Amino acid sequence: METENFAELAIHEYKEGMGLFTTKMPHIGEAFHAFTKACFEEGHLSQKQKQLIALGISIYSQDEYCIIYHTNACLDEGCSEEEILEAIGVTGAFGGGAAMSQAVTLVQQTIEELQHKKQKH
């Protein structure tokens, strides 16, 4: 697959890996997909709010694939860069320097690359 940037490649790698896992372990993979789908459905919290929470947890846990995936999902849900940065600030309050290092590098690079691509389309 040709990709324009690292964020697209990481998202593709994650989806490809989950697809392979689900093929080999359908019971677990399908249950995981159903569970996460239910967790991110609109409810008392909006999908936008849920993606911001997921991004914060991803940063806190230092999960680079989820950081990229949920940064993209935040953008898809209409989060502004300022909303994402505010969520990063809250994450940094709990995660300290490790969380902030991921946020000010990986999240910012993902935002810039994905927003640039979306503006081109």
Buried (B, 14 or more C-beta within 10 A) or exposed (E): EEEEBEBBBBBEBBEEEBEEEBEEEEEEBEEBEEEEEEEBEEEEEEBBBBBBBBBBBBBBBBBBBBBBBBBBBBBEBEBEBEBBBEBBEBBBEEBEEEBBBBBEEBBBBBBEBBEEEEEEE
